[in-house]
Amino acid sequence: MVLLACTLGFLFVVFLFLKIKKEDKGTEKMVKISNFIQKGAQTFLKEEYKSLGVFVFLFALILTYLDIRISISFLVGSFLSALAGNIGMRMSTSSNTKTAYADKKSLSQLQSQWLS
């Protein structure tokens, strides 16, 4: 049952991603600002993951003394968490401009975009 819920959730996210990807990016100025925001967000994540990487490595090393399987599970979970954070940041920063542009064009279009 859990696997089914995860699969359905993943498929819904893919559906939303593809729907948002088709939307207009906005004016040239909006796209330029969005690119700066995306670059800043990626730089932030890169620095955060450097710091977290040291902690994850050291903690995994400590967990190895308890049980190697615990350490491996911790490393896999840490990697997947970082991957989810990265994907989420990319999706949110790329959709911000599209949402703002749709709002600028028409509030009714914004509502129909998310409710249809």
Helices and strands as residue ranges (DSSP letters): H 2-21, H 28-66, H 68-105, H 107-115
